[in-house]
Amino acid sequence: MNNIEVLRFPPTEHMTPEMALQAVLTRCQLGEVTDVLIVGYDTDNDFISFSSKMTRADAVWLLEKAKQWAMDGGEK
């Protein structure tokens, strides 16, 4: 997993949770996604997290990639 390059994040800040999940689900069904890490807030504003077959170390690595993406303004 550490050799995977982050290719794309949603193109808009206005996606609903359903739209974001559907976009990933579609890519999963096409065999384009191997692992996912989902983080968010529930209706009580509590942190939630779901992941697929990844270690905590892999989750931290993926979060760091997302952090770098956000800090660089969304550039690859």
C-alpha contacts under 8 A as a table, 3 or more apart, distances in Angstrom:
res1	aa1	res2	aa2	distance
1	M	4	I	5.55
1	M	58	D	7.23
2	N	58	D	7.69
2	N	61	W	7.42
6	V	65	K	7.12
6	V	76	K	6.87
7	L	76	K	6.56
8	R	76	K	7.59
9	F	74	G	7.78
10	P	13	E	7.66
10	P	15	M	7.67
10	P	20	A	7.18
12	T	15	M	6.13
15	M	18	E	7.93
15	M	19	M	5.77
15	M	20	A	6.16
16	T	19	M	5.12
16	T	20	A	6.31
17	P	20	A	5.21
17	P	21	L	6.13
18	E	21	L	5.19
18	E	22	Q	5.95
19	M	22	Q	5.12
19	M	23	A	6.15
20	A	23	A	5.23
20	A	24	V	6.52
21	L	24	V	5.22
21	L	25	L	5.99
22	Q	25	L	4.87
22	Q	26	T	6.02
23	A	26	T	5.33
23	A	27	R	6.50
24	V	27	R	5.08
24	V	28	C	6.10
24	V	33	V	7.66
25	L	28	C	4.90
25	L	29	Q	6.17
26	T	29	Q	5.14
26	T	30	L	6.41
27	R	30	L	5.05
27	R	31	G	6.37
27	R	32	E	5.20
27	R	33	V	6.01
28	C	31	G	5.02
28	C	32	E	5.58
28	C	33	V	4.88
28	C	34	T	7.36
29	Q	32	E	7.53
30	L	33	V	7.95
31	G	34	T	7.39
33	V	36	V	7.49
35	D	51	S	7.51
35	D	52	S	5.56
35	D	53	K	6.84
35	D	54	M	7.27
36	V	51	S	5.52
36	V	52	S	5.57
37	L	49	S	7.26
37	L	50	F	5.89
37	L	51	S	4.37
37	L	52	S	6.75
37	L	59	A	6.84
37	L	62	L	7.80
38	I	48	I	7.99
38	I	49	S	5.51
38	I	50	F	5.06
38	I	51	S	6.09
39	V	47	F	7.31
39	V	48	I	5.65
39	V	49	S	4.47
39	V	50	F	6.60
40	G	47	F	5.83
40	G	48	I	5.33
40	G	49	S	6.61
41	Y	44	D	7.56
41	Y	45	N	5.13
41	Y	46	D	5.26
41	Y	47	F	4.65
41	Y	48	I	5.60
42	D	45	N	5.20
42	D	46	D	5.50
42	D	47	F	6.66
42	D	48	I	6.66
43	T	46	D	7.38
51	S	54	M	6.74
51	S	59	A	7.91
54	M	57	A	7.93
54	M	58	D	5.78
54	M	59	A	6.59
55	T	58	D	5.10
55	T	59	A	6.33
56	R	59	A	4.94
56	R	60	V	6.22
57	A	60	V	5.15
57	A	61	W	6.23
58	D	61	W	5.01
58	D	62	L	6.15
59	A	62	L	5.11
59	A	63	L	6.12
60	V	63	L	5.01
60	V	64	E	6.13
61	W	64	E	5.10
61	W	65	K	6.36
62	L	65	K	5.05
62	L	66	A	6.31
63	L	66	A	4.98
63	L	67	K	6.04
64	E	67	K	4.87
64	E	68	Q	6.14
65	K	68	Q	5.16
65	K	69	W	6.21
66	A	69	W	4.98
66	A	70	A	6.22
67	K	70	A	5.14
67	K	71	M	6.15
68	Q	71	M	5.03
68	Q	72	D	6.06
69	W	72	D	5.24
69	W	73	G	6.44
69	W	74	G	5.02
69	W	75	E	6.23
69	W	76	K	6.72
70	A	73	G	5.33
70	A	74	G	5.46
71	M	74	G	7.42
72	D	75	E	5.80
